[in-house]
Amino acid sequence: TLLLLSPIKPCLFSFFPFKERKDVKRSFFFFSFDSQFTETFLAERDKQSKWSGIPQLLLKLYATSHLHSDFIECQNILKEISPLLSMEAMAFVTEERKLTQETTYPNTYIFDLFGGVDVSSWSLLLQLNLSDEMSKDCLSILYNTCVCTEGVTKRLAEKNDFVIFLFTLMTSKKTFLQTATLIEDILGVKKEMIRLDEVPNLSSLVSNFDQQQLANFCRILAVTISEMDTGNDDKHTLLAKNAQQKKSLSLGPSAAEINQAALLSIPGFVERLCKLATRKVSESTGTASFLQELEEWYTWLDNALVLDALMRVANEESEHNQGTWASEENGLPHTSTRTQLPQSMKIMHEIMYKLEVLYVLCVLLMGRQRNQVHRMIAEFKLIPGLNNLFDKLIWRKHSASALVLHGHNQNCDCSPDITLKIQFLRLLQSFSDHHENKYLLLNNQELNELSAISLKANIPEVEAVLNTDRSLVCDGKRGLLTRLLQVMKKEPAESSFRFWQARAVESFLRGTTSYADQMFLLKRGLLEHILYCIVDSECKSRDVLQSYFDLLGELMKFNVDAFKRFNKYINTDAKFQVFLKQINSSLVDSNMLVRCVTLSLDRFENQVDMKVAEVLSECRLLAYISQVPTQMSFLFRLINIIHVQTLTQENVSCLNTSLVILMLARRKERLPLYLRLLQRMEHSKKYPGFLLNNFHNLLRFWQQHYLHKDKDSTCLENSSCISFSYWKETVSILLNPDRQSPSALVSYIEEPYMDIDRDFTEE
């Protein structure tokens, strides 16, 4: 009795375990009181604390929520409770909730405090094949409590069998949307990823989804197929990632990989995703039912996007009601702006769907079954379909709305329009990266242009171009790559899309350098556009600058025509100094360009050609890189800004660029000279041994990291046109323990400063 006198107390219902439904036994401390005494006491206490009658309703709900109870009565009680919670959830979602005084207790808090979450969850489990309406009420109550009361979602997430059970409720269209929303929020806080192969009849469940349900289901899939720690993958140290990979090898496939495989085993799954991604807005169906569902389940997406649109519709209907009736009575058509909202809603509806579908396809493209997914995406014509949607939907002028995405706050600028564009660019990047299917981004005329470029230059056509299935490429006047270039050149200087656009185009050039690919892009003014952004607009964003330098390097590498164009654009010392300032301001960002220019210089110096000789004599950039002091300055700084403990996927390129400089020096038998100069630079900076010890540790790590990773070694070989065996040999020579070797690092580290055996795990 004393416990009831204080509304702030632990939950009075013991938290029951979910086992087999028929075996679950519950013991609620609160309900061990005499029922009549308890009701009387609750009613009296309710008057004082304004609990809205929730504890009494829960007492009745408990009494009716067992296998042989009257479920009609149970459902009536749920319908009484639901609006009490939904009002608070609405205020919470719309951010209209006022700060409450300590003496008042919100309904959702009281509901949870008296064990309502447990009883509602139990009611769901008891249903078997009973009413969908009861399911909807339970789901609505649970979700509203999750929204308003901290900790509820996490408690539900701990009940793995309950989460699995929720998937079975998605078979009904009446409860699908509520179930999907609740599952998504639960999975968002779940510590361990759920395994889709544990969901009963997963293949049948997904196969029976209509297109709208499948698109919504992709929101759940986004949580289940992504590795949990990939959010800032480039920022994670390689030491940590290598340790995680070793651990993963011993544990077998991750839950995300198992889930990806489970989805790919579902017949027609990828084909349906491709159809969803490429469906035209005019072909989308169910807008009316969609709006109706939103009115019933306003917290779908847990953001203002849908809610604001519905509120505008409601306001306009209210404002124009009388006018509408009058015009209809007079036989006059009514043309208020509210008639335009459903189409606007329809477009936003489609954008949200495509956003989720493209994300799932992108993750699958980066998974273990990448080649299988690539083959299916090509076969089902995803790329031509996206090309047809490019102007009207993907790169349409985005709305001025301040609406935000699920899980974001109102201050976030990630509108659905913006996020769709970024997800589209990420998909193109994943699709093109080191894969011969990248030529599907072109149309037939553009493929013929590539062939003509190769013929004119008297070089063999790229085999991947010859093998491209012409029936699967883009149609229309322009392919997807060309459309992207056109948009890129018109993008405002401060646009956040510039980074992703450059990454997507660069991925088309990655791999073995193709002269025809480079010329295709050069003819469309890409080099001049990049130089304008770097030099004339003096771009300040580090991320955008890095993406432009990387793209510029791939565009110019080994291409004498590109260097001629560069020299024509950078035609004054003033412009060249601005360019150098941008390069030198952050070598982490520009080192890939430095590497590409260094490699190109080495190739040009070994060619006997008048055109090449002319470029060598005129190009400021090649002349600058050819100077030994310039190379030594780059080398010293590249080694100095990275350490084993801070190496990431983003900055490990600095180590490989320093190796390229030393490999080319070794070819010219100048490796000892470069090492002596590094030693002198160390002493001049008054840090004897520091740089070379650091470089020694970096090279030891390089051996561990690359010698067991085939993909990375292939990338190094293809991008540099230097055999990987030469990379390995050079590293071995530099790490030679013989202090008498003129090409060994230890020969240039004085004995008192020797520190080359440090454990990599030490800070």
C-alpha positions in Angstrom: 0.0 0.0 0.0 2.8 2.4 0.8 4.2 1.9 -2.7 1.0 3.3 -4.1 1.4 6.5 -2.2 4.4 7.5 -4.3 3.9 7.8 -8.1 7.7 7.8 -8.6 8.8 4.2 -8.1 10.0 1.2 -10.0 7.5 -0.5 -12.2 5.1 -2.3 -10.0 4.7 -5.1 -12.5 7.6 -7.6 -12.6 9.1 -7.7 -16.0 8.2 -11.0 -17.4 10.3 -13.1 -19.8 9.0 -13.9 -23.3 9.0 -17.7 -23.8 6.6 -20.0 -25.6 3.2 -18.2 -25.4 1.5 -21.1 -23.5 4.2 -21.4 -21.0 4.6 -17.8 -20.0 3.8 -17.2 -16.3 3.4 -13.7 -15.0 3.5 -12.5 -11.4 2.6 -8.8 -11.0 3.3 -7.6 -7.6 0.7 -4.8 -8.0 -2.1 -7.2 -8.7 -1.4 -9.4 -5.7 -3.6 -7.0 -3.8 -7.3 -7.6 -3.3 -8.9 -6.4 -6.6 -11.6 -4.2 -5.0 -9.3 -2.7 -2.5 -6.8 -1.9 -5.3 -9.4 -0.3 -7.5 -10.7 1.9 -4.7 -7.2 2.9 -3.7 -6.2 3.7 -7.3 -9.3 5.8 -7.9 -8.6 7.9 -4.8 -4.9 8.3 -5.7 -5.9 9.1 -9.3 -7.8 12.2 -8.2 -4.7 13.5 -6.4 -2.1 12.8 -9.1 -4.3 13.1 -12.3 -3.4 9.8 -13.8 -6.3 9.9 -16.2 -7.6 6.6 -15.0 -4.7 4.7 -16.6 -3.8 2.4 -13.6 -7.5 1.3 -13.3 -7.7 0.6 -17.0 -4.5 -1.4 -16.8 -5.9 -3.4 -13.9 -8.9 -4.3 -16.1 -6.6 -5.0 -19.1 -4.5 -7.4 -17.0 -7.6 -9.2 -16.0 -8.7 -9.7 -19.6 -5.3 -10.5 -21.2 -5.0 -14.2 -20.9 -5.7 -17.1 -23.1 -9.3 -17.7 -22.1 -10.4 -14.1 -21.6 -13.0 -11.9 -23.4 -10.9 -10.2 -26.1 -13.7 -7.9 -27.0 -13.5 -6.4 -23.5 -9.7 -6.3 -23.8 -10.0 -4.4 -27.1 -12.4 -1.9 -25.7 -10.0 -1.1 -22.9 -7.2 -0.7 -25.3 -9.3 1.8 -27.3 -9.8 3.8 -24.1 -6.1 3.9 -23.4 -4.9 4.6 -26.9 -6.2 8.2 -27.3 -4.8 9.2 -23.9 -1.3 8.3 -25.2 -1.7 9.4 -28.8 -2.3 13.0 -27.8 1.0 13.1 -26.0 2.8 11.4 -28.8 1.4 13.9 -31.3 2.6 16.8 -29.1 6.0 15.1 -28.8 6.4 14.5 -32.5 5.4 18.0 -33.4 7.7 19.5 -30.7 4.8 21.4 -29.2 5.1 19.7 -25.8 5.6 22.1 -23.0 7.9 21.5 -20.1 5.8 19.9 -17.4 6.1 20.7 -13.7 7.5 18.0 -11.5 4.1 17.5 -9.9 2.4 16.3 -13.1 3.0 13.0 -14.7 2.4 12.4 -18.5 0.1 9.6 -19.4 2.7 7.6 -21.2 5.0 7.7 -18.2 2.2 6.5 -15.9 1.3 3.8 -18.5 4.8 2.4 -18.5 5.2 2.9 -14.7 2.3 0.6 -14.0 3.4 -2.1 -16.4 1.4 -1.1 -19.4 4.2 -1.9 -21.9 4.4 -5.5 -20.5 0.6 -6.0 -20.7 0.4 -4.6 -24.2 3.3 -6.7 -25.4 1.6 -9.8 -23.8 -1.7 -8.9 -25.4 0.0 -9.0 -28.8 1.6 -12.4 -28.1 -1.7 -13.9 -27.0 -3.6 -12.9 -30.1 -2.8 -15.8 -32.4 -5.2 -15.3 -35.3 -7.5 -12.8 -33.6 -8.5 -9.2 -34.6 -6.2 -6.9 -36.6 -7.9 -4.0 -34.9 -6.6 -5.2 -31.5 -3.1 -5.5 -33.1 -3.3 -2.0 -34.3 -4.3 -0.7 -30.9 -1.5 -2.5 -29.2 1.0 -1.4 -31.7 -0.1 2.2 -31.5 0.0 2.2 -27.7 3.5 0.6 -27.7 4.9 3.0 -30.3 3.5 6.1 -28.6 5.0 5.0 -25.3 8.4 4.4 -27.0 8.2 7.9 -28.5 7.5 9.7 -25.2 9.1 7.5 -22.5 12.9 7.0 -22.4 14.1 3.4 -22.1 11.0 1.6 -23.3 12.3 1.0 -26.8 15.5 -0.5 -25.4 13.6 -2.8 -23.1 11.5 -4.1 -26.0 14.7 -4.5 -28.0 16.1 -6.9 -25.4 13.2 -9.4 -26.1 14.5 -11.0 -29.2 11.6 -13.4 -29.6 9.2 -10.6 -29.3 10.9 -8.7 -32.0 10.9 -11.8 -34.2 7.2 -12.2 -33.5 6.5 -8.6 -34.6 7.6 -9.6 -38.1 4.7 -12.1 -38.3 2.3 -9.2 -37.9 3.5 -7.7 -41.2 1.5 -10.3 -43.1 -1.6 -8.2 -42.6 -1.9 -5.0 -44.6 -4.0 -3.4 -41.8 -1.2 -3.7 -39.3 1.8 -3.5 -41.6 2.7 0.2 -41.3 2.4 0.3 -37.6 4.4 -2.9 -37.2 7.1 -1.8 -39.6 7.5 1.6 -37.8 7.8 -0.1 -34.4 10.3 -2.7 -35.6 12.4 0.0 -37.2 12.7 2.0 -34.0 13.4 -1.1 -31.9 16.1 -2.3 -34.2 17.6 1.1 -34.1 18.5 0.7 -30.5 19.1 -3.0 -30.4 22.7 -3.9 -29.3 22.9 -7.1 -31.3 21.7 -7.2 -34.9 18.7 -9.4 -35.5 19.1 -12.3 -37.9 16.6 -12.4 -40.7 17.0 -16.2 -41.2 15.3 -16.5 -37.8 12.1 -14.8 -39.1 9.5 -17.5 -39.8 8.8 -17.9 -43.5 10.9 -14.8 -44.5 10.8 -15.6 -48.2 7.0 -16.0 -48.3 6.6 -12.9 -46.1 8.7 -10.7 -48.4 7.3 -12.2 -51.6 3.8 -11.4 -50.6 4.5 -7.7 -49.9 3.1 -5.3 -52.5 5.4 -2.6 -53.8 4.5 -0.1 -51.2 5.0 -2.6 -48.4 8.4 -3.7 -49.9 9.6 -0.1 -50.0 8.6 0.4 -46.4 10.3 -2.9 -45.5 13.5 -1.5 -47.0 13.6 0.9 -44.0 13.9 -2.1 -41.7 16.4 -3.8 -44.1 18.7 -0.8 -43.9 19.3 -1.6 -40.3 19.7 -5.3 -40.7 22.1 -5.5 -43.6 24.6 -2.7 -42.7 27.6 -3.4 -40.5 27.0 -1.7 -37.2 30.2 0.3 -37.2 30.4 1.5 -40.8 29.1 5.0 -40.2 32.6 6.6 -40.2 34.4 3.7 -41.8 37.1 6.0 -43.3 37.9 7.4 -39.8 38.5 4.0 -38.1 42.1 3.2 -37.8 43.5 0.3 -39.9 44.9 -1.3 -36.8 41.4 -1.5 -35.3 39.9 -2.7 -38.6 42.5 -5.4 -39.1 41.9 -6.6 -35.6 38.2 -6.7 -36.2 38.7 -8.6 -39.5 40.9 -11.3 -37.7 38.2 -11.6 -35.1 35.5 -11.9 -37.8 37.4 -14.6 -39.6 37.4 -16.7 -36.5 33.7 -16.1 -35.8 32.4 -16.6 -39.3 30.1 -14.4 -41.3 28.6 -11.4 -39.5 24.9 -11.0 -38.9 24.8 -8.3 -41.6 26.4 -10.7 -44.2 24.0 -13.5 -43.2 21.1 -11.2 -43.6 22.3 -10.0 -47.0 22.6 -13.7 -48.1 19.1 -14.4 -46.8 17.6 -11.6 -48.9 19.4 -12.5 -52.0 18.0 -16.1 -51.7 14.5 -14.7 -52.0 13.3 -15.2 -55.6 12.8 -12.0 -57.4 13.9 -9.8 -54.5 16.5 -7.7 -56.4 14.3 -7.5 -59.5 11.5 -6.0 -57.4 13.9 -3.5 -55.9 15.1 -2.4 -59.3 11.5 -2.0 -60.5 10.7 0.1 -57.4 13.8 2.3 -57.9 13.0 3.0 -61.5 9.2 3.3 -61.3 7.9 6.6 -62.6 5.9 8.8 -60.3 2.8 8.5 -62.5 2.9 4.8 -62.2 2.9 4.8 -58.4 -0.4 3.7 -56.8 -2.1 3.8 -53.4 -1.7 7.5 -52.7 -5.2 7.8 -51.2 -4.7 4.8 -49.0 -1.3 6.1 -48.1 -2.8 9.4 -46.9 -5.4 7.4 -45.0 -2.8 5.3 -43.3 -0.9 8.4 -42.3 -4.0 9.9 -40.7 -4.4 6.7 -38.7 -0.7 6.3 -37.9 0.6 9.9 -37.9 4.0 8.9 -36.3 5.1 7.1 -39.5 8.7 8.2 -40.1 8.7 10.0 -36.7 9.3 13.3 -38.3 7.5 16.4 -39.6 7.6 15.5 -43.3 4.3 13.7 -43.6 2.7 15.4 -40.6 3.3 18.9 -42.0 1.8 18.0 -45.4 -1.3 16.5 -43.7 -1.7 19.6 -41.5 -1.5 21.8 -44.6 -4.2 19.7 -46.3 -6.4 19.9 -43.2 -5.9 23.7 -42.8 -6.7 24.3 -46.5 -9.8 22.1 -46.3 -11.0 24.0 -43.3 -10.3 27.4 -44.9 -12.0 26.5 -48.2 -14.9 24.3 -47.0 -17.6 26.9 -47.4 -16.2 28.2 -50.7 -16.0 24.6 -52.0 -19.6 23.8 -51.2 -20.7 27.1 -52.8 -18.8 26.5 -56.0 -20.0 22.9 -56.2 -23.6 24.0 -55.8 -23.1 26.5 -58.6 -21.6 23.8 -60.8 -18.2 25.6 -60.8 -15.0 23.6 -60.4 -13.0 24.4 -57.3 -9.2 24.8 -58.0 -7.7 25.6 -54.6 -4.0 24.7 -53.9 -5.2 21.8 -51.8 -5.8 19.9 -55.1 -2.1 20.2 -55.8 -1.0 18.7 -52.5 -1.7 15.1 -53.2 0.6 15.2 -56.3 3.3 16.9 -54.2 2.7 14.3 -51.5 2.9 11.6 -54.2 6.3 12.8 -55.4 7.7 13.1 -51.9 6.2 9.7 -51.2 8.0 8.2 -54.2 11.3 10.0 -53.2 11.2 8.5 -49.7 10.6 5.0 -51.2 13.4 5.3 -53.7 15.8 6.6 -51.0 15.4 3.5 -49.0 15.5 1.1 -52.0 18.7 2.7 -53.4 20.3 2.4 -50.0 19.6 -1.3 -49.8 20.9 -1.9 -53.3 24.0 0.2 -52.5 24.8 -1.9 -49.4 24.2 -5.2 -51.4 26.6 -3.9 -54.1 29.3 -3.5 -51.5 28.8 -6.9 -49.9 30.3 -10.4 -50.3 27.9 -11.2 -53.2 28.8 -8.1 -55.1 29.3 -9.8 -58.5 25.9 -11.6 -58.2 24.2 -8.3 -57.3 26.0 -6.5 -60.2 24.8 -9.1 -62.6 21.2 -8.8 -61.5 21.2 -5.0 -61.4 22.5 -4.9 -65.0 20.0 -7.6 -66.1 17.0 -5.7 -64.6 18.1 -2.4 -66.2 18.5 -0.4 -63.0 20.9 2.1 -64.7 18.8 2.9 -67.8 15.7 3.3 -65.5 17.5 5.7 -63.2 18.7 7.6 -66.3 15.1 8.1 -67.4 14.2 9.4 -63.9 17.2 11.7 -63.6 15.7 15.0 -64.7 12.1 14.7 -63.5 12.7 13.1 -60.1 16.3 12.6 -59.0 17.8 15.9 -60.0 14.7 18.0 -60.0 14.8 21.3 -58.2 14.3 20.3 -54.6 11.5 21.8 -52.6 12.1 24.7 -50.2 10.4 22.7 -47.5 12.1 22.4 -44.1 11.0 18.8 -43.8 13.5 16.3 -42.4 14.2 12.6 -42.5 13.4 10.0 -39.9 15.8 10.1 -37.0 16.9 13.7 -37.8 16.0 16.9 -36.0 14.3 20.0 -37.4 17.7 21.8 -37.6 19.1 19.2 -40.0 19.4 20.1 -43.6 19.1 16.5 -44.9 15.8 16.9 -46.7 14.5 13.8 -48.6 15.3 15.6 -51.9 18.9 16.2 -50.8 19.4 12.7 -49.4 18.0 11.0 -52.4 20.6 12.8 -54.6 23.4 11.8 -52.3 22.2 8.2 -52.1 21.9 8.1 -55.9 25.5 9.3 -56.2 26.7 6.8 -53.7 25.0 4.0 -55.7 26.8 5.2 -58.9 30.1 5.2 -57.1 29.6 1.7 -55.8 28.4 0.5 -59.2 31.3 1.9 -61.2 34.1 1.2 -58.7 36.6 -1.2 -60.3 33.8 -3.0 -62.3 33.4 -3.4 -66.0 29.7 -2.8 -65.8 30.5 0.9 -65.4 30.0 1.3 -69.2 26.3 0.7 -68.7 26.3 4.4 -67.6 26.7 5.4 -71.3 24.4 5.1 -74.2 25.1 3.4 -77.5 26.3 6.6 -79.2 28.7 7.3 -76.3 30.1 3.8 -76.5 30.7 4.3 -80.2 32.6 7.5 -79.2 34.9 5.5 -76.9 35.6 3.2 -79.8 36.4 6.1 -82.1 38.8 7.7 -79.5 40.7 4.4 -79.3 40.8 4.0 -83.1 42.1 7.6 -83.6 44.8 7.1 -81.0 45.7 3.7 -82.5 45.3 1.9 -79.2 43.3 -1.3 -78.6 39.7 -0.9 -77.4 39.1 -1.6 -73.8 37.9 -5.2 -73.5 35.1 -4.3 -71.1 33.7 -1.8 -73.7 33.6 -4.6 -76.4 31.9 -7.0 -73.9 29.2 -4.5 -72.8 25.7 -5.8 -73.6 24.3 -2.9 -75.7 20.7 -3.9 -74.8 21.4 -3.0 -71.1 22.9 0.5 -71.6 21.2 3.8 -71.2 18.8 5.0 -73.8 18.0 8.6 -74.8 20.3 11.4 -76.1 22.6 11.2 -73.1 23.8 8.5 -70.7 23.8 8.8 -67.0 27.5 9.8 -66.7 27.0 12.6 -69.2 23.9 13.8 -67.3 25.9 13.8 -64.1 28.7 15.9 -65.7 26.2 18.5 -66.9 24.7 18.8 -63.4 28.1 18.9 -61.9 29.2 21.9 -64.0 26.1 23.9 -63.0 26.4 23.1 -59.3 26.8 26.2 -57.0 30.3 26.6 -55.5 29.1 26.0 -52.0 26.9 23.0 -52.8 27.3 19.9 -50.6 26.7 17.7 -53.7 30.1 18.6 -55.2 32.0 16.0 -53.0 29.6 13.1 -54.0 29.5 14.1 -57.7 33.3 14.1 -57.9 33.5 10.7 -56.1 30.9 9.2 -58.5 32.8 10.4 -61.6 36.2 9.4 -60.2 34.9 5.8 -59.6 34.3 5.6 -63.3 38.0 6.2 -63.9 39.4 3.9 -61.2 41.2 0.8 -62.0 43.5 0.3 -65.0 43.9 3.7 -66.6 42.0 4.1 -69.8 43.0 6.8 -72.3 39.6 6.6 -74.0 37.7 7.1 -70.7 39.9 10.1 -69.9 39.4 11.7 -73.3 35.6 11.1 -73.2 35.5 13.3 -70.0 38.2 15.8 -71.2 36.1 16.5 -74.3 33.2 17.5 -72.0 35.3 20.1 -70.2 35.7 18.3 -66.9 39.3 19.3 -66.4 38.7 23.0 -66.9 35.7 22.8 -64.5 37.8 21.2 -61.8 40.6 23.7 -62.2 38.1 26.6 -62.0 36.7 25.2 -58.7 40.2 24.7 -57.3 41.9 27.9 -58.5 39.3 30.5 -59.5 36.7 29.8 -56.9 39.4 28.9 -54.4 37.3 26.1 -52.8 37.7 26.0 -49.0 36.0 22.7 -48.2 38.6 20.1 -47.4 36.3 17.2 -48.4 35.4 18.8 -51.8 39.1 19.7 -52.4 40.2 16.1 -51.7 37.6 14.7 -54.1 38.6 17.2 -56.8 42.3 16.4 -56.4 41.6 12.7 -56.6 39.5 13.1 -59.7 42.0 15.4 -61.3 44.8 12.8 -60.7 42.8 10.0 -62.4 41.8 12.3 -65.2 45.4 13.4 -66.0 47.4 10.3 -65.2 49.7 9.3 -68.1 47.6 11.5 -70.4 49.7 14.0 -72.3 46.6 15.8 -73.7 45.3 16.4 -70.2 48.6 18.0 -69.2 48.4 20.2 -72.3 44.9 21.3 -71.3 46.2 21.9 -67.7 49.0 24.1 -69.0 46.6 26.0 -71.2 44.3 26.8 -68.2 47.0 27.4 -65.6 48.7 29.9 -68.0 50.1 32.4 -65.5 52.5 32.2 -62.5 49.8 33.7 -60.3 47.3 30.9 -61.1 50.0 28.3 -60.7 50.9 29.7 -57.2 47.2 29.5 -56.2 47.1 25.9 -57.4 50.3 25.0 -55.4 48.9 26.7 -52.3 45.8 24.5 -52.5 48.0 21.4 -52.9 50.4 22.3 -50.1 47.7 23.3 -47.7 46.8 19.7 -47.0 48.8 16.8 -48.4 46.4 14.3 -47.1 43.9 15.8 -49.5 46.2 16.3 -52.5 48.6 13.4 -52.2 46.8 11.3 -54.9 47.3 14.0 -57.4 51.0 14.3 -56.4 51.3 10.6 -56.9 49.6 10.6 -60.4 51.7 13.6 -61.6 54.9 11.9 -60.3 54.0 8.6 -62.1 53.1 10.5 -65.3 56.4 12.4 -65.2 58.4 9.2 -64.9 56.5 7.7 -68.0 56.9 10.9 -70.1 60.6 11.1 -69.4 61.0 7.6 -70.9 59.0 8.3 -74.0 60.5 9.6 -77.3 57.7 11.7 -78.8 57.6 15.3 -79.9 54.2 15.9 -78.3 55.4 14.6 -75.0 58.7 16.5 -75.2 56.7 19.7 -75.8 54.5 19.1 -72.8 57.6 18.4 -70.6 59.2 21.6 -71.7 56.1 23.8 -71.2 54.1 22.3 -68.3 54.7 24.2 -65.0 53.4 21.3 -62.9 55.7 18.7 -64.4 58.7 21.0 -64.1 57.8 21.6 -60.5 57.4 17.9 -59.6 60.7 17.0 -61.5 62.8 18.9 -59.0 64.5 16.7 -56.4 63.9 19.3 -53.6 60.2 19.3 -54.4 60.0 15.5 -54.2 62.0 15.5 -51.0 59.7 18.1 -49.5 56.6 16.0 -50.4 58.3 12.8 -49.1 59.3 14.3 -45.8 55.9 15.7 -45.1 54.0 12.6 -46.3 55.9 10.4 -43.8 55.7 13.0 -41.0 51.9 13.4 -41.0 51.0 9.7 -40.6 51.8 7.1 -37.9 50.8 3.5 -37.5 48.3 4.3 -34.7 46.6 7.0 -36.8 46.5 5.3 -40.2 43.0 5.1 -41.7 41.6 4.1 -45.1 41.6 7.8 -45.8 45.2 8.7 -45.1 47.0 5.4 -45.9 47.3 6.8 -49.4 50.0 9.1 -48.0 52.2 6.1 -47.2 51.6 4.6 -50.7 52.5 7.9 -52.3 55.7 8.1 -50.4 56.5 4.6 -51.6 55.8 5.5 -55.2 58.4 8.4 -54.9 61.0 6.0 -53.5 60.2 3.2 -56.0 60.8 5.6 -58.9 64.0 6.7 -57.2 65.1 3.1 -56.9 64.5 2.6 -60.7 66.9 5.4 -61.3 69.3 3.9 -58.7 68.8 7.0 -56.5 67.3 5.4 -53.5 70.3 5.8 -51.2 70.4 9.5 -52.2 66.8 10.0 -51.2 67.4 8.3 -47.8 70.5 10.4 -47.1 68.5 13.6 -47.9 65.7 12.4 -45.5 68.4 11.9 -42.8 69.7 15.4 -43.3 66.2 16.9 -43.2 65.7 15.1 -39.9 68.8 16.6 -38.4 67.9 20.1 -39.7 64.6 19.9 -38.0 66.4 18.7 -34.8 64.5 15.4 -34.7 67.3 12.8 -35.5 65.8 9.4 -36.1 62.2 10.4 -35.6 61.1 10.4 -39.2 63.0 7.3 -40.3 61.9 5.3 -37.2 58.3 6.3 -38.0 58.8 5.3 -41.6 60.3 1.9 -40.6 57.2 1.2 -38.4 54.9 2.3 -41.2 56.5 -0.1 -43.7 56.3 -3.0 -41.2 52.6 -2.3 -40.9 52.3 -2.0 -44.7 53.6 -5.6 -45.1 51.1 -6.9 -42.6 48.2 -4.9 -44.1 48.8 -5.5 -47.9 50.5 -8.9 -48.2 47.3 -10.7 -47.1 44.8 -8.5 -49.0 44.5 -9.4 -52.6 42.0 -6.6 -53.6 44.1 -3.8 -52.1 47.3 -5.1 -53.8 45.5 -5.3 -57.1 44.3 -1.7 -56.8 47.9 -0.5 -56.1 49.2 -2.4 -59.1 46.4 -1.2 -61.5 46.5 2.5 -60.4 50.3 2.8 -60.5 51.2 0.5 -63.4 53.9 -0.8 -61.2 53.9 -4.6 -60.5 53.0 -5.5 -57.0 56.1 -7.6 -56.8 58.2 -4.4 -57.2 56.2 -2.8 -54.4 57.0 -5.8 -52.1 60.7 -5.8 -53.1 61.1 -2.1 -52.5 59.6 -2.4 -49.0 61.8 -5.4 -48.2 64.9 -3.6 -49.3 64.0 -0.6 -47.1 63.4 -2.9 -44.1 66.6 -4.8 -44.6 68.1 -5.2 -41.1 71.7 -5.0 -42.5 73.1 -1.7 -41.5 75.7 -2.0 -44.3 73.0 -1.9 -47.0 72.9 1.6 -48.6 69.2 1.2 -49.4 68.1 0.0 -45.9 66.5 2.5 -43.5 68.4 1.3 -40.5 71.7 2.4 -42.2 70.5 6.0 -41.8 69.3 5.8 -38.2 72.0 6.4 -35.6 72.3 3.8 -32.9 71.2 6.0 -30.0 68.0 6.9 -31.8 67.1 3.4 -33.0 63.5 2.6 -32.2 62.2 0.2 -34.8 60.7 -2.7 -32.8 57.8 -0.9 -31.2 54.5 -2.9 -30.8 51.9 -1.4 -33.2 49.3 -1.5 -30.4 51.2 0.9 -28.3 50.1 4.6 -28.3 
